Amino acid sequence: MAVDNMVGTPIAERGPNLLLRVAWFVLVGWWLGGILSGVAWFLNATVVGLPVGLWLINRLPTFVTLRPQERRWMVVDGRLSPATVQRPWLLRACWFLLVGWWLSGVWLAVAYVLLVSVVGMPVAFVMYGRIGAVTTLYRS
């Protein structure tokens, strides 16, 4: 039975209501997102800080807008497993070393400039949501 053909059931995490998320973004998220973007990218450029940097990168949308992470699960042989199959580890590592580390810096800089402009906010939110894929080909 191939895992690629299985569809997972989304587990809906109840995030804060929209009014609280907007207040968070206006008061905290826009500047915290900029700081954490820079810190995460710097940590990714070091060997020692890489695990923490990748953890931050994958959670930037939550830090900026309090958006909960969506998770999909499936039952395989009686065990609960992630439904989203990741690309092979070696491919993701090569992508990060050759492209992901520098492209994520450019991506985060553009996303933050769009974030602080009123017109570019929708695009910035999408870009922050895709930063894991840009950095390490992470599938959410």
N, C-alpha and C positions, 0 to 999 in steps of 0.2 A: 504494500500500500504506500503510494508516494505521498510525502508530506506536502509537496508543492500544490497538489490538487485539492487539499482540504481547506475548508473555509472555517475560520475561527469565529467564535461568538464574542462580540465586543462586551467588555465589562465596563459599564458606564460608571465612571467616577463622578460623583457630584461635586462640581466645583462651586466656588462662590457665585452669587447672583451677579448679573451684569452690572448693576449699579456699583457694587463693591469693586468689581474688576476695573471699571472705568476710574473710580476714585483712586485705586491702587496705582494704575498707570499714570494718572495725572500727578499724584503726589510722590510716588516712589519709583515706579517701573521704568520711566523714561531715562532717568539718570542712573539707576541701578543697572539697567540693561547695558548702558554704555560702559560703565566700570567693569562689570562682569565679562563683557565681550573682550575688552582689552586684557583682563587678567587671564581669561580662558585661553586666548590666543598666545599670550606669553608663556603660559604653562605648557601649551602644546608644543612650543618651540624648544622646550627642554626635555631631556629624557626623564628626569626625576619627577617633574610636574605633570607628565602626560596623562596619567590616570585621572587626576583631579581636573585637569583641563578638559578632557573628554566628557567627564561627568557634568561639568558646568555647561559645556556646549550643548549637550543633549537636553538640558533643563532650562536653557535660556528663555523659551516661550513661557514657561511657568514663572520665572523671575520677572519678566517684563509685564505680563498680563494676568498672572494667576491662572492661566489655562491649564487644566489637568492633563496629564499625559494619557492618551488613549492606548489601551492595551487589548490585544486580541489573544484569546487562548483557545486551545483545542485539546481534546482527550485522545491520546495515542497510547494504546496498550494499557488502558486503565490509569494513565498518568496525565496530569495537567501539564501541557507544554505550550510555549509561545507559538502562536499561529503564524506569525511573520517569520519566514525563513530568511536568515541573513546570508549574504554572499560569503564565499569562502574567506577564511581569516587571512590567508596569504594575499589574496587579491586586495582585500581592504587595507592591509598593511602596506602593500606596494603603492596603492592609490594615495594613502596618507603621506608616505615618504616622498613621492614624486610630484603630487599635485595638491592633495588635501590641505597640507599645512599652510601653504602660501595662498591658495584660493580661498580658504576660510577667512584669512585676514582681510582680503579684498572684499569678500562677501559681507563680512560683519561691518566693515567700514561703510560700505554702500547702504546696507540695511539701517545702520544707525543714522546716517544722514537723512535717509527717507523717513525714519521714525520721528525725528525732531521737526520735520516739515509736516504741516497739516495735510497737504496734498498727497504725499507719498506714504502715509501711514498704512493703508491697506496692503500695499506692496511690501512694506517693511515687515508686517506681521507674517505674511506668507514666507518671506525670506528667512525670518527667524525660525519659522516652523520647519524649514528645509535644511538648516545648518548642519545637522547630524549627517545627512546624506552628502552634503558638499565636503565635509571634513573626512569622513571615513566610509562613505557609501552605506551608512546605517539606514536600515529600513524600519520605519515606525509603524 
